[in-house]
Amino acid sequence: MEKNDYRLNEFYFDMNDYIFKLRKSRINPNDLVINEYILPDVFSFNEGEMFFFTPYLKNCKVIKKRS
């Protein structure tokens, strides 16, 4: 099927390509370059809040918070 047959976010197609190449051990190191990597303090977020964790995971949401 063609890429245009689906109405999905570009992220899903990129992730699919990445996983396929990883499985075949054919990842170009230049494709893994991350321009800015900021690791947030995940414990500072409250339940229901969303935050950006990594370029590969995109947005994350706090479902439940325990002490």
C-alpha positions as CSV (number, residue, x, y, z in Angstrom):
1,M,0.0,0.0,0.0
2,E,1.1,3.5,-0.6
3,K,1.9,5.9,2.3
4,N,-0.9,8.2,1.1
5,D,-3.6,5.6,1.6
6,Y,-3.6,6.2,5.3
7,R,-4.5,9.4,7.3
8,L,-2.0,8.9,10.1
9,N,0.5,11.3,11.6
10,E,4.0,11.3,9.9
11,F,5.4,10.2,13.2
12,Y,3.9,6.7,12.9
13,F,5.4,6.2,9.5
14,D,8.8,7.3,10.7
15,M,8.6,5.0,13.7
16,N,7.6,2.1,11.4
17,D,10.6,2.7,9.2
18,Y,12.8,3.0,12.2
19,I,11.6,-0.3,13.7
20,F,11.8,-2.1,10.4
21,K,15.4,-0.9,9.9
22,L,16.3,-1.8,13.4
23,R,15.0,-5.3,13.0
24,K,17.1,-5.7,9.8
25,S,20.2,-4.0,11.5
26,R,20.3,-1.3,8.8
27,I,20.0,2.0,10.6
28,N,22.0,4.9,9.3
29,P,23.7,6.7,12.3
30,N,22.8,10.0,10.7
31,D,19.1,9.2,11.1
32,L,19.5,9.0,14.9
33,V,20.8,12.5,15.5
34,I,18.8,14.4,18.1
35,N,19.4,18.1,18.0
36,E,18.1,18.8,21.5
37,Y,17.6,16.3,24.3
38,I,16.0,17.6,27.5
39,L,15.1,15.1,30.1
40,P,12.2,16.5,32.2
41,D,11.7,15.8,35.9
42,V,8.8,13.3,35.4
43,F,8.0,13.4,39.2
44,S,7.1,17.1,39.0
45,F,4.0,16.4,36.8
46,N,0.5,15.8,38.2
47,E,-2.0,13.2,37.2
48,G,-3.6,14.0,33.8
49,E,-0.7,16.3,32.7
50,M,1.1,15.6,29.4
51,F,4.7,16.2,28.8
52,F,7.3,15.7,26.0
53,F,9.7,13.0,27.0
54,T,11.9,11.9,24.1
55,P,11.8,12.5,20.3
56,Y,10.9,8.8,19.9
57,L,8.1,8.7,22.4
58,K,6.6,12.1,21.7
59,N,4.0,13.1,24.3
60,C,3.5,11.2,27.6
61,K,0.7,11.4,30.0
62,V,0.7,10.8,33.7
63,I,-2.0,8.2,34.4
64,K,-1.4,7.6,38.1
65,K,1.0,9.1,40.6
66,R,2.1,7.2,43.7
67,S,4.2,8.5,46.6
